[in-house]
């Protein structure tokens, strides 16, 4: 089972680049964290709603995560 890497701000240019690089590497399961998952059009393995100003959402979004960017 692959370890999960979470990427905060996956809809931004830097976050999208990190997601793409990790997916291409194919060593980890990539979880995209975004405030609006319905608008995410990237290629992460998972898309999860998260907001840095909402500790409960962040706790849920980071559950089981090995590392994050």
C-alpha positions in Angstrom: 0.0 0.0 0.0 1.4 3.4 -1.0 1.9 6.1 1.6 -0.3 9.2 1.3 1.2 12.6 0.5 -1.1 15.6 0.9 -0.7 18.7 -1.1 -2.1 21.9 0.3 -3.2 24.5 -2.3 -3.4 21.9 -5.1 -5.4 24.2 -7.3 -2.6 26.8 -7.4 0.3 26.8 -9.8 2.9 25.6 -7.3 0.5 23.0 -5.7 -0.5 21.7 -9.1 3.1 21.3 -10.1 3.8 19.4 -6.9 0.8 17.1 -7.5 1.9 16.5 -11.1 5.4 15.6 -10.1 4.3 13.2 -7.4 1.8 11.5 -9.6 4.4 11.1 -12.3 6.8 9.6 -9.8 4.2 7.0 -8.9 5.7 6.3 -5.4 2.9 7.7 -3.3 -0.8 8.1 -3.3 -1.4 11.9 -3.8 -4.2 13.7 -1.9 -5.1 17.2 -3.2 -6.3 19.5 -0.5 -8.5 22.4 -1.7 -11.3 24.6 -0.4 -13.5 23.7 -3.3 -13.1 20.1 -4.4 -15.8 20.4 -7.1 -13.6 22.8 -9.0 -10.5 20.6 -8.9 -9.4 19.4 -12.4 -6.0 17.9 -11.6 -4.8 14.3 -11.5 -4.4 13.6 -7.8 -5.5 10.2 -6.6 -7.8 11.8 -4.0 -9.4 15.3 -3.6 -10.3 16.4 -0.2 -12.0 19.6 1.1 -9.6 21.5 3.4 -9.2 25.0 4.8 -6.2 26.2 6.8 -8.6 28.3 8.9 -10.7 25.3 9.8 -8.8 23.0 12.2 -11.6 20.3 12.1 -11.4 20.1 8.3 -7.6 20.0 8.3 -7.6 17.2 10.9 -9.9 15.2 8.7 -8.0 16.0 5.5 -4.7 15.0 7.0 -5.8 11.8 8.6 -3.5 9.0 7.5 -1.1 11.3 5.7 2.6 10.4 5.7 3.9 13.8 4.6 2.5 17.0 3.2 3.5 20.0 1.0 
